[in-house]
Amino acid sequence: MIHTSNIRSLVLTAGILCVISASTASAQTVASCPLQPTVSTKRQTLNCQPGLSITVERGAHFHFADRNRDGRVDAIVLDSKAALVDVDSSRVRGGFEVVTPQAIAAVRGTRWAVDVTGGSTSVLVLRGRVAVNKVSTGQGVTLGRRQGVDVDSSRSTLHVNAWGQSRINALMARLGQ
């Protein structure tokens, strides 16, 4: 269960491992998330541990958190652009979260994308199920394959939608998929 009251603050203060910027990320290893060589200048891929892979769009503003302080990344705080997260639940214990200014998306094991643009966050599930909670209200929804939700900071209700192939393709192209 995701508890949204003050969760963003908790994630930010509970053991941030590293902050990277787009200009220096390609030359670094991020805590337990070494960069993998990529052909494209549009994205970078980090394999944080066996069973956890994160692809971030070039120029994304993000940092990692180790909330339980076990030396492993268990959350990414994403402030802009897109990230594709692939979690193998048989290898990653305790799940993984993507925290944005508008939403918290959490899973035990799946593949999903999160896009932060302006004042909103979009979440798309490619495999498995993802719980998404709205930071401003605590309202939550669960998404399945090919479903998405757009989250803003207002008090409006969340609406789960089946994403069309063109919208999926556009986001996945930004992430090299």
C-alpha positions as a printed NumPy array, in Angstrom:
array([[  0.   ,   0.   ,   0.   ],
       [  1.313,   3.446,  -0.884],
       [  0.993,   6.163,   1.724],
       [  1.051,   9.519,  -0.022],
       [  1.06 ,  11.857,   2.965],
       [  4.519,  13.352,   2.972],
       [  5.906,  10.447,   0.919],
       [  7.78 ,  12.715,  -1.449],
       [  9.497,  14.35 ,   1.514],
       [ 10.323,  10.957,   2.965],
       [ 11.794,   9.724,  -0.297],
       [ 13.881,  12.851,  -0.604],
       [ 15.275,  12.61 ,   2.918],
       [ 15.428,   8.862,   3.552],
       [ 18.776,   8.131,   1.983],
       [ 19.333,   9.683,  -1.412],
       [ 22.188,   7.873,  -3.038],
       [ 23.104,  10.198,  -5.825],
       [ 22.076,  13.136,  -7.955],
       [ 23.119,  13.168, -11.559],
       [ 22.672,  15.631, -14.355],
       [ 22.313,  14.913, -18.008],
       [ 25.667,  16.501, -18.779],
       [ 27.657,  14.281, -16.422],
       [ 25.61 ,  11.082, -16.293],
       [ 27.188,   9.408, -19.287],
       [ 30.609,   9.526, -17.643],
       [ 29.531,   8.251, -14.234],
       [ 28.425,   5.184, -12.398],
       [ 25.454,   6.074, -10.233],
       [ 25.708,   4.394,  -6.828],
       [ 24.625,   0.836,  -7.618],
       [ 23.331,   1.826, -11.072],
       [ 26.142,   1.621, -13.645],
       [ 25.435,   3.169, -17.022],
       [ 25.307,   0.845, -20.011],
       [ 26.744,   2.031, -23.321],
       [ 24.069,   3.311, -25.681],
       [ 24.248,   4.246, -29.311],
       [ 21.802,   7.104, -28.923],
       [ 22.384,  10.53 , -27.429],
       [ 18.65 ,  10.663, -26.632],
       [ 18.681,   8.286, -23.646],
       [ 20.807,   6.396, -21.143],
       [ 20.261,   3.008, -19.523],
       [ 21.19 ,   2.121, -15.963],
       [ 21.217,  -1.43 , -14.607],
       [ 20.895,  -0.805, -10.896],
       [ 20.948,  -4.423,  -9.758],
       [ 20.002,  -7.768, -11.223],
       [ 16.35 ,  -7.404, -12.166],
       [ 16.191,  -3.588, -12.181],
       [ 16.833,  -1.601, -15.339],
       [ 15.991,   2.074, -15.847],
       [ 16.171,   3.955, -19.135],
       [ 15.996,   7.732, -18.819],
       [ 15.477,  10.253, -21.538],
       [ 18.516,  12.485, -22.075],
       [ 18.1  ,  15.704, -20.11 ],
       [ 15.854,  14.133, -17.474],
       [ 16.195,  15.584, -13.988],
       [ 16.192,  12.771, -11.445],
       [ 17.935,  11.199,  -8.507],
       [ 17.819,   7.829,  -6.794],
       [ 16.804,   6.923,  -3.251],
       [ 17.609,   4.027,  -0.971],
       [ 14.715,   4.392,   1.468],
       [ 15.501,   1.35 ,   3.594],
       [ 19.282,   2.027,   3.503],
       [ 20.233,  -1.454,   2.376],
       [ 22.621,  -0.137,  -0.272],
       [ 20.215,  -0.727,  -3.161],
       [ 18.195,   1.78 ,  -5.122],
       [ 14.45 ,   1.365,  -4.449],
       [ 13.062,   4.614,  -5.879],
       [ 13.757,   7.221,  -8.513],
       [ 12.601,  10.79 ,  -7.969],
       [ 11.842,  12.11 , -11.461],
       [ 11.253,  15.84 , -11.899],
       [ 11.229,  16.106, -15.701],
       [ 11.224,  14.092, -18.914],
       [ 10.636,  10.338, -19.181],
       [ 11.887,   7.121, -17.626],
       [ 11.218,   3.469, -18.477],
       [ 11.475,   1.132, -15.499],
       [ 11.735,  -2.661, -15.742],
       [ 11.493,  -4.557, -12.443],
       [ 11.746,  -8.348, -12.145],
       [  9.872,  -9.177,  -8.924],
       [ 11.693, -12.483,  -8.526],
       [ 15.   , -10.595,  -8.223],
       [ 14.034,  -7.233,  -6.677],
       [ 12.657,  -7.485,  -3.152],
       [ 10.318,  -4.833,  -1.774],
       [  9.252,  -3.298,  -5.083],
       [ 10.236,  -0.014,  -6.695],
       [  8.705,   3.467,  -6.889],
       [  8.862,   6.406,  -9.264],
       [  8.096,   9.625,  -7.387],
       [  7.175,  12.779,  -9.324],
       [  5.784,  16.135,  -8.165],
       [  2.269,  14.938,  -9.036],
       [  2.278,  11.157,  -8.552],
       [  3.827,   8.091,  -6.989],
       [  3.887,   4.94 ,  -9.139],
       [  4.811,   1.729,  -7.334],
       [  5.174,  -1.927,  -8.282],
       [  6.457,  -5.249,  -7.118],
       [  7.508,  -6.312, -10.633],
       [  6.587,  -5.001, -14.047],
       [  7.608,  -2.686, -16.884],
       [  6.247,   0.822, -17.074],
       [  7.03 ,   4.333, -18.285],
       [  6.604,   7.656, -16.506],
       [  6.704,  11.04 , -18.251],
       [  6.866,  14.345, -16.363],
       [  6.012,  17.363, -18.506],
       [  5.169,  20.808, -17.193],
       [  2.672,  20.359, -14.386],
       [  1.629,  16.789, -15.079],
       [  2.797,  13.187, -14.914],
       [  1.732,  10.43 , -17.307],
       [  2.136,   6.761, -16.375],
       [  1.882,   3.893, -18.894],
       [  2.031,   0.18 , -18.036],
       [  3.673,  -2.107, -20.588],
       [  3.629,  -5.307, -18.518],
       [  2.114,  -6.207, -15.14 ],
       [  0.269,  -3.808, -12.847],
       [  1.214,  -0.447, -11.339],
       [ -0.418,   1.401,  -8.449],
       [ -0.505,   5.165,  -9.018],
       [ -1.366,   7.627,  -6.271],
       [ -2.013,  11.314,  -6.718],
       [  0.186,  13.335,  -4.346],
       [ -2.325,  16.199,  -3.93 ],
       [ -5.286,  14.004,  -2.89 ],
       [ -3.976,  10.539,  -2.081],
       [ -6.426,   9.066,  -4.599],
       [ -5.093,   5.892,  -6.172],
       [ -5.727,   3.735,  -9.215],
       [ -4.23 ,   0.5  , -10.462],
       [ -3.164,   0.249, -14.086],
       [ -2.856,  -2.875, -16.223],
       [ -1.153,  -3.516, -19.545],
       [ -1.568,  -0.695, -22.119],
       [ -3.394,   1.447, -19.575],
       [ -2.304,   4.893, -18.549],
       [ -3.243,   7.805, -16.374],
       [ -2.47 ,  11.512, -16.531],
       [ -1.948,  13.124, -13.137],
       [ -1.837,  16.835, -12.346],
       [ -1.578,  18.688,  -9.058],
       [ -5.259,  19.678,  -8.939],
       [ -7.85 ,  17.928,  -6.82 ],
       [ -9.532,  16.373,  -9.888],
       [-10.29 ,  12.651, -10.058],
       [ -7.896,  10.22 , -11.753],
       [ -9.172,   8.494, -14.896],
       [ -7.602,   5.282, -16.202],
       [ -7.468,   5.143, -20.004],
       [ -6.42 ,   2.615, -22.619],
       [ -3.606,   4.364, -24.459],
       [ -3.728,   4.368, -28.24 ],
       [ -0.842,   2.855, -30.165],
       [  0.293,   6.255, -31.487],
       [  0.645,   7.674, -27.958],
       [  2.49 ,   4.55 , -26.787],
       [  4.801,   4.674, -29.815],
       [  5.613,   8.35 , -29.295],
       [  6.645,   7.841, -25.671],
       [  8.544,   4.621, -26.36 ],
       [ 10.429,   6.246, -29.253],
       [ 11.748,   8.895, -26.838],
       [ 13.062,   6.013, -24.716],
       [ 14.578,   4.072, -27.613],
       [ 12.002,   1.3  , -27.609]])
